Amino acid sequence: MKTALNIFAPILIIILLKPALLLADTPKQTGSADEDLLIGTRVVPPFVMQNEDGIYSGITINLWEQIAEELDLNFRYEETDIQGMLDGVAEGRYFASASALTITSEREEYLDFTHPFYVTGLGIAVPHRPTGLLGSIRALFSPEFWWVIFLLFGLLLFWGSLVWIFERHKNTDEFGGSSAEGIGSGFWWAAVTMTTVGYGDKSPRTLGGRIVGFAWMFTAIIVISFFTASIASSLTVTQLESRVNGPEDLPNARVGVLQHSATEAFLTEENIGSRAYATIEEGLQAVENEQIDAFVHDAPIIAYMIQQDFRNRVRILPNTFNDQYYGIALPLNSEYRNPINRITLEIINSDEWETMLRRYLGD
């Protein structure tokens, strides 16, 4: 009897303890059926969006809700700003924060992140410069264009006055009258000579006047070429270019950024001065109003918002820089990190995930 007890007692103990051992390997929820887990979030289309009924949707929401369903987590969202999402997780108020949060080394010091579920880069939004007829009309009122016209006017006035000085006494029929009339005639002569129209209604007859005319004819060839190129250049630049055409132009420009964002920290590290805005909409509006030269933020976010609300008023430059990795923020040493990572990798490697990205972001 004693021998039988010695044999079966350990087996009985293992059977009784097995449920407890299994429970020990499963992450424990910090909430219960009556107490939903809090998930910090922030509306950042197309990753997090909210309709009129308060229902959330978007790329990150789709991902998180699949994770929560597989882990059987009861939760509710609480909207806050970027710093609120980070602090809420670090202080234990939030079970997780899910939005468009960039994984950075500074944040990793007091938070854990899941594997990245989306990789992008920083984009630069600049004022939209209209082309075609509207762009040409707008270019005619640009300071650069009128500065060229002013210089041309001054040059014609100088040579017109010079020929009038020599012709005013001996050629009164063509350059006579009051000083204003005589200089006006000289201005007309300089203009038709420069453009090689040469109506012949006015021409210098004195030796001094003809020397001036000879010099002006050869000078005008160079002048007309220079001013034609300058005017064409000013029109083209006004239509097609902004002050910022790439990251290399940011140090010498007025740059806007979202406050408390990873982009703001990056620009500070790069010694690029910036003005912080509370929302992306405010930053893009400042670009449209030309209060700033550029607004820098994650490319897919500003591209989506431009397409929705700032089309033909703000545009995004074609290239991105400084890769950004989005992850879900978790408390340090969270027991849920490995299960969430496993599910995340399964989701982002599926065909359904690619289809969803194309639906929100296009090809």
Secondary structure, 3 states (H helix, E strand, C coil): CHHHHHHHHHHHHHHHHHHHHHHHHCCCCCCECCECEEEEECCECCCEEECCCCCEECHHHHHHHHHHHHHCCCEEEEECCHHHHHHHHHCCCCCEECCCCECCHHHHCCCEECCCCEEEEEEEEEECCCCHHHHHHHHCCCHHHHHHHHHHHHHHHHHHHHHHHHHCCCCHHHHCCCHHHHHHHHHHHHHHHHCCCCCCCCCCCCHHHHHHHHHHHHHHHHHHHHHHHHHHHHHHHHHHCCCCCCHHHHHHCCEEEECCCHHHHHHHHCCCCCEEECCHHHHHHHHHCCCCCEEEEEHHHHHHHHHHHCCCCEEECCCCEEEEEECCEECCCCCCHHHHHHHHHHHHCCHHHHHHHHHHHCC
